[in-house]
Amino acid sequence: MSQIRQFSTMDSDFQASLDRLLAWDSVSDDRVQQTVAMIIHAVRARGDAALLEYTAQLDRWTPASAADLEIPRARLEAAWSGIPATQREALQTAAARIRAYAERQKLESWSYTEADGTLLGQQVTPLDRVGLYVPGGKAAYPSSVLMNAIPAKVAGVGELIMVVPTPDGEVNELVLAAACVAGADRAFAVGGAQAVAALAFGTETIPGVDKIVGPGNIYVATAKRALYGQVGIDMVAGPSEILVICDGRTDPDWIAMDLFSQAEHDEDAQSILVSWDVDFLDRVASSIERLLPTVERETIIAAALGTRGALIRARDLDDAIAVANRIAPEHLELSLEDPAAVVGRIRHAGAIFMGRHTAEAIGDYCAGPNHVLPTSRTARFSSPLGVYDFQKRSSLIMASPAGAAEMAKTASVLARGEGLTAHARSAEYRGEAR
């Protein structure tokens, strides 16, 4: 049975209690970092040979050759054809909604011309090649395939390379089917830090990429962090989080299950409810106690709620909003009568779910916006994954003769002030050429 803590913003030690609740050490320990560093070095130095060794050692199956690591396109198509029709329909519906939302995110090139004929602008281009890491085996997330792959393809990424671990040779059919409908160009049965290193450097079989996206365990996250700079990454994510602000008028069973929906991810997930209705907090606590034995992942949920969950009493709506902005949650539910009147006051949240009927769970699968979101308070400065993460921008500058002469005056003064006379003279040459 879960013993979820309850406290109030009016407690004298509230801020300290909240800080303890939010504390999360996402930095891997020395042992993990040393292991990942060794794997990265081996893959960089020995390529496919290292991948084959790690696959045998860590995934417990032995490919005959590196070529056997590739999952042929025909295999993805067979998975798509082989899954039940209801699953195909669900994947198609989710993919269509995600794609429709992503299409609205595309950045476009632009430019303008000044009076003297100087052109300034920005050219937007897609990344050439992106790697998508997908958790494999029994812990498989086809929804993550859709959420990562579709924005990349909408952005115009030239080639999308998927890697997925296959422990004991086990392949998840839904993941392969999702890769098929989302448009993955190539797929490889390799996982862990070794897959991240292979994508970063390239091997004889697996092509190197420009950016790596997708969730993974602590070894995958540590490898992504270590290789940032060699390649781009989406983010280093912490445990899943949900914060619900409720006015006390939503069915308490709904709110309890919303808290469960994130707590069931793992024991480190965080579920928090904030309300100024004391009776409602008690009713949700009762719902938690009654409903917990009815869910399959009861043990995981109970552990998460017991260690990182909370029911917080606020003074009023304003106080609740202040708490939400302090927490900067990955998922924020505004279970209120008029959420539209409140949402503009939310400064920090990965995704905001507005109204009593908007369960966070639909955002995980099919609402349209991306479910790859900033965690661990990084919503203060980060945004959801989107098409823009697969596009890059180049500045455009084309000086007219008149513009070059005028800007040379300013550039010369500033360059000489910095002691960079070659800069100054380079600009001055153009100014003198008129």
Beta strands, then each sheet from edge to edge (+ up, - down):
strand 1: 5-8
strand 2: 70-71
strand 3: 110-113
strand 4: 119-126
strand 5: 129-133
strand 6: 159-163
strand 7: 186-188
strand 8: 211-213
strand 9: 232-233
strand 10: 241-246
strand 11: 270-275
strand 12: 310-313
strand 13: 331-335
strand 14: 351-354
strand 15: 391-398
sheet 1: 1+ 12+ 11+ 10+ 13+ 14+
sheet 2: 2+ 7- 6- 5- 8- 9-
sheet 3: 3+ 4- 15+
end
